[in-house]
């Protein structure tokens, strides 16, 4: 009797978890598509995530923890401790010897002030904001660890639903009305969907392509109510057509990374042997028709024009970023300090074209702000991702949940590749989606995968 009562309480608890998790990822995508220029929406998401984190702290830990999950939680702990360590005040005898602190020491001396205790970060306020920024993605990872396989499907479909909303909103934005833009960036020439940046809108659409295929196949394998493969294919076509409308070059370049795995997941295994010249010709004709329709609309032509002309602007200021990195290594300038620090090291040749908010390369930006410790965390994260992916994707570990694992692997690949030329993870929405994808590599609550055994 007590065991039955305990099981009922656990079911109620997990049902509440599913509602809380779906609301968090939905809110993160609805209001977490801005940047530092939109602090209010970020604050709402961060406060909501903090509330969810308190909820999980009160209810107690009930997620399975294997070696990989423990290593992932340890990595998150180190990431959270990094900005906190950068804000610890240090005596003058220490911080004045750190690279790049000469100007600050000279200013204090010139002002006639006594030597002061100062933190590692040259911009502590920005570092505090960076620490708060980590709350939603860390919370989303914890939420995913506690979720059952069925609940993870719910979270995934919530991401797909928000991507569909973004795609439909993008169609309204393409009509030329500024009232359909969530964020006022001063420029309304590109489709941005739920985001302030067109590239990040394209990233969500790419992830939705993978998740639609993975969730549909997994749901059918588990015997759950799922859309048909034909309906899923129609949704994928919508997402694929919406990507060129975003006018994102990386979105177009990364589209095959999403389309081909999604097609492989949706196509039943018994049809692989039936692929012949006729079916291949039909597929080629269909793709050609889509390309022709896009070309006639002018969308593809405008996107291809972006690959021509002068070199990309980021290639002009990357040398300045590299120079700044060498000036502050090995400790970095402090998380969140990129804008002010870059302005100090910006060359005259890059002053005329734009205002630089980010390095457009997260490895460079982390190296500048966090130094060698940040690079070490990146390496550990990559190793953890590859190890976790191998655990769930190797043939001996295949299960009914494997399609979601495949979608997670390629989804993380897309975000990692785009981070080399942009900053998709600087938006809370995509950062939370990344946490969800990474969490799906861990054993699910209530039904551990064979890989965990």
N, C-alpha and C positions, 0 to 999 in steps of 0.2 A: 504493500500500500504506500509506504513512504517512497519507494522507488518510483511509483506511478506519479505521485505528487511532484517529486523532484523532476521527472521528465516533462510534466506539464509546465512547470515553472520555467524549465530550460527552453521549451518551445516558445512560450510567451516572451521570454527574454530575447531569443533570437529573432522573433517576429518584430519586436521593437527595434532591434539592431538593424534589421533590413530597412525599416522606415527611416531611421536616423541616417544610415549610410547613403540611401538613395537621395534623401534631402540634401545631404552635404555635397555630394558630387553634382547634383543639379544646381545648387546655389553657387558652387565654385565656378561652374561653366556659365551661369547666367550673369554673375557679377564679377567673376575673376578674370575677365578678359582684358582688363586695362593694364596700366603700368604705374610707375611712380607718379605720373601726372594725374592719376585719379585715385587719391588716397582714401576717399570715403568708401568706395565699393570694396577696396582691399580690406579696410577695417571691418566692414560687415562680415565678410567671409572669414577673416581671422577670428573675430569674436564668436561666430557660429562654430568654427572648428574647435575653439577653446572650450566651448560648452559641451561639444561632443566628446572631447578628450576627458572632461570631468565626468561625463556619464560613464565612460568605460573605466575610469579609475574607481568610481563608486561601486559599479557592478562587479568588479573583480576580474582578474585575467582568466579567460576561459578558452583561449586559442591554443591549438597544438603548436609546440615549439620544438622543431628539430634543429640540427646543427646549422642548416642554411638560414632558417628563420632567426636563430640566435645571432648568427653573424650579421644578418641584415639589421637587426635591432641594435647591435653594438655599433654598426656603421652610422645609423641614424643618431645614436647618442653622441658619437664623436662629432658629427656634423652640427648638432645642436650646441655642443660645448665650444665649438670654434669661435662663434661670435661672442660668447660669454667670456672666453679667455681673452679676446682682444679688447674687452672693456675693463679689464682689471687694472686699476691704477698701479703704476710702477714708480719706484724712486728715481729721481733725476740721474743718479749715477748709472742707471740701467737704460732708461728709454732714450737718453741723449746719445748713447752709443749705437742705437739701432740705425740701419741704413735709411736715408731719406728724412731723418728728423733734424737735420742741421738747420733748416729754415725756421722751424718752430722754436728751436733752442735760441737762435739768434734774435727772433722777435721778442721772446721773453727777456732776454738779456738787454736788448735795445730799449725796451720799455722800463727798465730799471726795476723789474719785479724779481722777487726771490725765486730760486729754483722750485718748480712745482712737480708734484706727482702727476704723471700723465699715462693714459693707456696706450696700448700698441696701436689702436685705431687712430688715425688722424682725423676722423670724422665720427665720433662716438654716436651722435644722434642717428646717422645713417646706418651704423652697425646695429643699433637697437631695432630699427625698422627691419633690417635684414633678419634679425633673430625672430621677430614676430612673423615674418613672411614664412618661416619654416613650419609654423604650427599647422596650417591646413594640410600640406602634403604628408607630414609625419602622421597626423591624425588619420588621413585616408588610408595610409599603409596599415595602421593598427586596425582600422575598421575592416579592411580586406582580410587580414589575418584571422579575425574572429568569424568571418562569414563562411557559411556552408557553400557547397558548389552551386546550389540553387540561388542563394543570395548573391553570389558573384555574378550570376547571369542577370539578375535584376539590376545590379549596379552597371553592368555592361550595357544593358538595354537603355538605362537612363542616359548614358553617354551618347548612344546612337540617337535617342530621341532629341537630345539637345543639339546634336549635330544637324538633325533634320530641321529643327527650328532655325538654326543658323543658316542652313542652305536656303530655306524659304525666305528668311529675312534678307538674305543676299539678293534674291530675285527682286524684292521690293526696292532694295538699295540701288540695284542696277537701273531701276527706272528713273533715277535722278533726283529722288526726293530726299532731302537731308533729314527729314523727321524720322526716318527709319534707322538712323544710326544711333547706337547706344552711347557711343563716346564721341565727344566733340573734339576732334583732332585738328580742326581748321582746314582739313582737306577731305573732300568727299568725292574723290575721283576713282576710288577703288572699292570693291566689295569687301567688307570686313566681317559681316555676320554678327556674331556675339562678341567680337573682339575689337580692339582699337587698331590692330595690325592685320593687314591682309594675309601675310605669311602665316600667322598663327591660326587664322580662319582656315586656311588651306590645310594646315597640320591636323586640325580636328576632323576635317572631311576625310583625310587619308586614314586616320585612325578609325573612323566610323566604317570605312570600307572593310577593313580587316575585322573589326568586331562584329559587323553584321554577318559576315560569313562564318566566323568562328562560333558566335552565339547560336546561330541557326542550326548548324551541324551538331553542336554539343547538345542543345536542347532536344533535338530529335534522337540522338544516341541515348540520352538519359530518359527518354519517354515523356518529356515535358511538353506542354503546349507551346509550340513555336510556329513562326510563319513558314510557309512553304519555301522551297529553294527558289521558285520562280519569283515570289514576292521579294525575297532577299536580293535576288539578282536585279530586280527593278529598282530597289533602294540603292544598290551599289551604283547603278547607272546614273541615278540622280546625283549622288555624291561626286561621281567621276566627272559629270558634265559641269558641276558647280565649281570645280577646282580651276579650270581655265578662266572662268569669270572672275576669280579672285586676282588674276593678273600676277600670280606668284610664280617666279621662275623655279624655285626649289620645289614648289608644289607640283609643277609639271614634271620636273626631273625625277621626283620621288614617287610619282604616280605608278610606274611599273612595280615598285617595291611593295605597293599595296594591292594592286590589281591582280598580279599573277598568283601570289599566295592565296588571295581570297577566291580566285577562280578554282585553284586546286582544292580548297576546302569545300566549296559548294558542289563540285562535280562528284557524283557518287563513284565509288571505286569500280563498279562493274562497267561504267561507261568509258574508262580509260582504254580498254582494249578495243572499243568500238570507234575510236577516233580514226577517221580515214580522210582521204583527200577531199571528199565532198563536204564533210563537217568542217574541215579546216578552211575550205573555200568560203563556206557560209559565214564563218567567224570573221574572215578577212574582209568580206563584203560589208558585214555589219560595222566593223571598226572603221572602214573607209567611209561609210555613210555618215557616221558620227563626226569624223574629221571634216568631211565636206560641209556638213551642216554648221559646224563651228566656224569654218573658214568663211562661209557665206555671211555669217552673223558679224564677222569682224573681230570676235573675241580672241580667236587663236592668233590672228594676224597681229593684234595689239600685243599679245603676250610674246610672240616671237620677236617683235621689234625690240623688246627689252634685252634680248641677247646680243644686240648689235650696238654700235656706237662706242663711246669712251669706256675705259675700264671701270669696273665697279668702284663706287666711292670708298668702300671699306678697304680696298687695296691701297688707297692713298694714306689712310691714317693708321693702318696696322703697324708700319714701322715705328710710329710714335708710341704705340702701345707697348711694343717690344722693348723700346728704349726705357719706358717707364718701369717695366717689369724688372729690368736689370738694376734700376736705381733703388728699388725697395726690397729686393730679395735679400735674405730668405724669408722674412716675416710678413711681407706684404704691407699694404697701406691701410687695411681695414675693410671689412665687408661693407658694401654699399657706398664706398667712397670714390667710385670710378669717375663720376662726372667732374668733381673738383680736382682730382688728381690728374686726369687727362688734360684738363684745361691748363694746368701748370706745365705740361710737357708737350703740348700741341705745337707743331711747327707752323711757320707762317704759310706754308703751301697748302694747309688744310683748313685755314680759317674761313675761306670764302664760300664753301659749298653747303654746309649744313651744320646743325647743332647735334653733337654726338652724345646720346644718352647711354649707349652701351658699346662694347668693343665689337659686337657682331661676331664674336667667337667666345663662347663661354669658357673654353680652356684658357685663353689669354686673360679674360677678365678675372677668373678665379685665381690665376697665377699672380696677377697684379694685386688683388685685394687680400688674398689668403696666403700667398707665398708658397713655400714648399709643402706646408701642411695641406693646403688646398689641392695641390697636385697629387699628393699621396692619397687623399680621400677619393679623387677621381679614379686613380688606378685601382684602389680597393673596390670601388663601385663597379668598374668594368669587369674586374675579376669575379665579383659576386654575381653579376648579371650573366656572364658566360657560364659560370659553374651551375647556377640555378637553371639556366636554359638547357644545359646538357642533361641535368638530372631528370627533367620532365619530358625531353624530346628524344632521348635515346630510345631505340626500338624496344628494349626490355621494359621500359616504363610507360609505354603507350596505354592509354585508357580512353574512356568516353569523354574525358575532359581535355584531351590533347588538342583539339582544334582551338580552344581558348588559349592554350599555351603557345601554339603557333602564332596566333594573332598577337599575343603579348610580346613574343620575341621580335617580330617584324615591326610592331608598333614602337617598341623601345629603340629599335634600329633607326627608324625614321626620325624620332626626336633627337637621338644622339647625332645622326648625320647632319640634321638641320642646325643643331647647336654649334657646329663648326663654322657656320657662316651667318648665324642669326642668334636670337635669344628667346626661343620658344618657351623655355622653362622659367623665364622671368615673369611669366603670367601665371597666376594662381590656378586658373582653369586647367591648363596643360600640365602644370606641376602635379596637380591632384590626379589627373588621368595617368601620368607616369607612375605615381605611387600605386594606383590600382593595378596597372599592368604588372608592375614588379611584385605586388602582393599575390597576384594570381600564380606566380611561380612557386609559392609556398603551399604546403599541404592545407587542404580545406578543413574547416572544423566539422567534426562529426563523421567525415568520410575521408581519411587520409589516403593519398595516392600511393600506388605501389612503389613510386620512387622514394617516398619517405620511409618505407619499410626496409 
